Amino acid sequence: MSNKIYLTKEGLIKLQDELESLKTTKRLEIAAKLKEAISFWDLSENSEYQDARNEQAHVELRIIDLEEQLKNYQLIDESADKKNRVSMWSIVEIKNLDTKEIEKFKIVGATESDILAELPTISNESPVWSALLWKKQSDKVEVKAMSGLYNYEIVSIK
């Protein structure tokens, strides 16, 4: 994973806590399960052993994923987001300059995006985000997307 992920202080603490829990508590729990399952001898048809190994693999992959995220994050100062510029967690209204349609959405991390939500959310990895980042109200932006070229004006930022 080479893309930066954007985290609030709260989000960072949550990831760090999860990683610590997996490395300490969860690994010990799985080791105990493996030890007990091994005591049943025949490992080839030992479902407890297979379940514990699968759980161990899942936990180890999650640890690797969390460690990678924690190497590639950028802490977002939420107070800085209040300076009337588009940033993570901004709620933005934009006007399509061609169709005159207004769209409203919230910018979130890639894992949280949901275009079908009551207040649609878009990923910080989208072309719209890239074009809007650090722009102010009334700024005009050009968005290059796979479906074409779009021109917008920022109507409001919250």
Buried (B, 14 or more C-beta within 10 A) or exposed (E): EEEEBBBBEEBBEEBEEBBEEBBEEBBEBBEEBBEEBEEEEEEEEBEBBEBBBEBBEEBEEBBEEBEEBBEEBEEBEEEEBEEEBBBBBBBBBBBBBEEEEEBEBBBBBBEBBEEEEEEEBBBBBBBBBEBBBEBEBEBEBEBEEEEEEBBBBBBBBE
